């Protein structure tokens, strides 16, 4: 399936503060401001992958270089998110996903300097044997949001997944296709990711 294109458990993690207790869905302007505000190419790439694959931050941070690049360092046509690294269900491992690259994401990957001495695409600076910690990614997003003037907007690492799913829905992609893209086991759970605006509700009433 081709795709084009959270939580206050730790005091340093960005909370979800919108009216539903979920991560904010970003507008195109907000997304652009944030992506321009990352100081590190690796941090920018992390959230670009979240944006263009609708994957959870935890699975993105656990990507190995060979999940994205071949042995010669060439960008693969798809990103592979291993099931073992994705959110499971009832003690079962997650479902492996393969997502074709959006052109903008491919461009960022081709410019990315592949880490040396680590199997991880995003190794920890303190210990290359480990991948970058979620807290570090969260702090990078916090800094980017602050620099973009969006520090109090209720944005979290999960905003990128919610935004991608909501944009697919607004573009008319069927919920069943979106489920195939995201790997959700349950359509009911998937629907909680989709934000519906008051304007959409108003227009729906006019159709009655």
C-alpha positions as CSV (number, residue, x, y, z in Angstrom):
1,X,0.0,0.0,0.0
2,X,1.4,3.4,-1.0
3,X,1.1,6.4,1.3
4,X,1.9,9.8,-0.2
5,X,2.4,12.2,1.2
6,X,1.6,10.6,23.1
7,X,1.2,11.4,26.7
8,X,2.2,13.0,30.0
9,X,4.0,10.1,31.7
10,X,7.3,11.9,32.0
11,X,7.6,15.6,33.0
12,X,9.7,16.3,29.9
13,X,7.2,14.8,27.5
14,X,4.9,17.1,25.6
15,X,1.3,16.6,26.8
16,X,-1.8,16.2,24.7
17,X,-4.0,19.2,25.5
18,X,-6.7,19.4,22.9
19,X,-10.3,19.1,23.8
20,X,-10.4,15.4,23.3
21,X,-7.2,14.7,25.2
22,X,-5.4,13.7,22.0
23,X,-2.4,15.1,20.2
24,X,-3.2,18.2,18.1
25,X,-3.8,17.7,14.3
26,X,-1.4,20.1,12.5
27,X,-2.4,22.5,9.7
28,X,-0.1,22.6,6.7
29,X,1.3,26.0,7.9
30,X,2.0,24.6,11.3
31,X,3.6,21.5,9.9
32,X,5.8,23.6,7.6
33,X,6.9,25.9,10.4
34,X,7.9,22.9,12.6
35,X,9.8,21.1,9.9
36,X,11.8,24.2,9.1
37,X,12.6,24.7,12.8
38,X,14.5,21.5,13.5
39,X,18.2,22.2,14.0
40,X,19.4,18.6,13.4
41,X,19.0,16.7,10.1
42,X,18.4,13.5,12.0
43,X,15.6,15.1,14.1
44,X,14.0,16.6,10.9
45,X,14.2,13.2,9.2
46,X,12.6,11.4,12.2
47,X,9.5,13.6,12.1
48,X,9.4,13.6,8.3
49,X,9.1,9.8,8.4
50,X,6.3,10.1,11.0
51,X,4.6,12.6,8.7
52,X,4.9,10.7,5.4
53,X,4.3,7.2,6.7
54,X,1.7,7.8,9.5
55,X,3.9,5.6,11.8
56,X,4.3,5.9,15.5
57,X,7.4,7.6,16.8
58,X,8.5,4.5,18.8
59,X,8.7,2.4,15.6
60,X,10.5,5.2,13.7
61,X,13.2,5.4,16.3
62,X,13.7,1.7,16.1
63,X,14.4,1.7,12.4
64,X,17.6,0.0,11.4
65,X,19.6,1.4,8.5
66,X,18.9,-1.7,6.4
67,X,15.2,-1.1,6.9
68,X,15.6,2.0,4.7
69,X,18.9,1.7,2.8
70,X,20.3,-1.3,0.9
71,X,23.8,-2.7,1.6
72,X,25.3,-0.2,-0.9
73,X,23.7,2.8,0.8
74,X,21.0,3.3,-1.8
75,X,17.6,4.4,-0.6
76,X,15.1,1.5,-0.8
77,X,11.7,2.1,-2.6
78,X,9.9,1.2,0.7
79,X,10.5,1.6,4.4
80,X,10.0,-1.5,6.4
81,X,8.7,-1.2,10.0
82,X,9.2,-4.6,11.6
83,X,6.2,-6.0,13.5
84,X,8.4,-6.6,16.6
85,X,9.0,-2.9,16.8
86,X,5.4,-1.8,16.4
87,X,2.6,-1.6,18.9
88,X,1.0,-5.0,19.4
89,X,-2.4,-6.2,20.6
90,X,-3.2,-8.5,23.5
91,X,0.3,-9.7,24.0
92,X,0.8,-10.3,20.2
93,X,3.5,-8.5,18.2
94,X,2.6,-5.7,15.9
95,X,2.0,-6.1,12.2
96,X,5.0,-5.5,9.8
97,X,4.3,-2.5,7.5
98,X,6.0,-1.5,4.3
99,X,5.3,2.0,3.1
100,X,6.4,3.4,-0.3
101,X,8.4,6.6,-0.2
102,X,6.8,10.0,-0.7
103,X,9.0,12.0,-3.0
104,X,9.8,14.6,-0.3
105,X,10.8,11.9,2.1
106,X,13.0,10.2,-0.5
107,X,14.8,13.5,-1.1
108,X,15.5,13.9,2.6
109,X,16.8,10.3,2.9
110,X,19.1,10.7,-0.1
111,X,20.7,13.7,1.6
112,X,21.0,11.9,5.0
113,X,24.4,10.9,6.2
114,X,24.1,7.2,7.1
115,X,25.5,6.6,10.7
116,X,28.7,4.7,11.0
117,X,29.4,2.2,13.7
118,X,25.7,1.5,14.5
119,X,22.9,-0.6,13.0
120,X,20.4,2.1,14.0
121,X,19.2,4.7,11.5
122,X,19.0,7.1,14.5
123,X,21.6,6.0,17.1
124,X,22.0,7.5,20.5
125,X,24.8,10.0,20.7
126,X,25.7,8.7,24.1
127,X,25.8,5.0,23.1
128,X,25.6,4.1,19.4
129,X,24.6,0.5,20.4
130,X,21.2,2.0,21.3
131,X,18.7,3.9,19.2
132,X,17.8,7.4,20.0
133,X,15.5,7.6,23.1
134,X,12.0,8.8,22.8
135,X,12.6,11.5,25.4
136,X,15.4,12.9,23.1
137,X,13.1,13.0,20.1
138,X,10.4,14.6,22.3
139,X,12.8,17.3,23.5
140,X,13.9,18.0,19.9
141,X,10.2,18.5,18.9
142,X,9.7,20.7,21.9
143,X,12.6,23.0,20.8
144,X,11.3,23.1,17.2
145,X,7.8,24.0,18.3
146,X,9.1,26.7,20.6
147,X,11.3,28.1,17.8
148,X,8.2,28.1,15.5
149,X,6.1,29.9,18.0
150,X,3.9,26.8,18.7
151,X,5.2,25.9,22.1
152,X,1.7,26.0,23.7
153,X,-0.3,24.5,20.9
154,X,-0.8,21.0,22.3
155,X,1.6,19.4,19.8
156,X,3.2,16.0,20.6
157,X,5.1,13.3,18.8
158,X,1.8,11.7,18.1
159,X,0.5,14.7,16.2
160,X,2.3,13.6,13.0
161,X,0.4,10.3,12.9
162,X,-2.9,11.9,13.7
163,X,-2.3,14.6,11.1
164,X,-1.5,12.1,8.4
165,X,-4.5,10.0,9.1
166,X,-6.8,13.0,9.2
167,X,-5.4,14.3,5.9
168,X,-6.1,11.0,4.2
169,X,-9.6,11.0,5.5
170,X,-10.2,14.6,4.3
171,X,-8.8,13.7,0.9
172,X,-11.6,11.1,0.5
173,X,-9.5,8.0,1.1
174,X,-11.9,5.2,2.4
175,X,-11.5,4.2,6.1
176,X,-10.7,0.7,5.0
177,X,-7.8,1.8,2.8
178,X,-6.5,4.1,5.6
179,X,-6.7,1.0,7.9
180,X,-4.5,-0.9,5.5
181,X,-2.0,2.0,5.4
182,X,-1.8,2.5,9.1
183,X,-1.9,-1.1,10.2
184,X,-4.7,-0.6,12.7
185,X,-6.4,-3.9,13.7
186,X,-9.6,-2.1,14.6
187,X,-11.5,0.5,12.5
188,X,-13.1,1.8,15.6
189,X,-9.7,2.6,17.1
190,X,-8.6,4.2,13.8
191,X,-11.6,6.5,13.8
192,X,-10.4,8.1,17.1
193,X,-7.4,9.4,15.2
194,X,-9.6,11.3,12.7
195,X,-10.4,14.9,13.7
196,X,-13.7,16.3,12.5
197,X,-14.0,20.1,12.4
198,X,-17.1,22.1,13.2
199,X,-17.2,23.3,9.6
200,X,-17.4,19.7,8.4
201,X,-20.3,19.1,10.8
202,X,-22.1,22.3,9.6
203,X,-21.7,21.2,6.0
204,X,-23.0,17.8,6.8
205,X,-26.2,19.2,8.3
206,X,-26.8,21.2,5.2
207,X,-27.1,17.9,3.3
208,X,-30.1,16.7,5.3
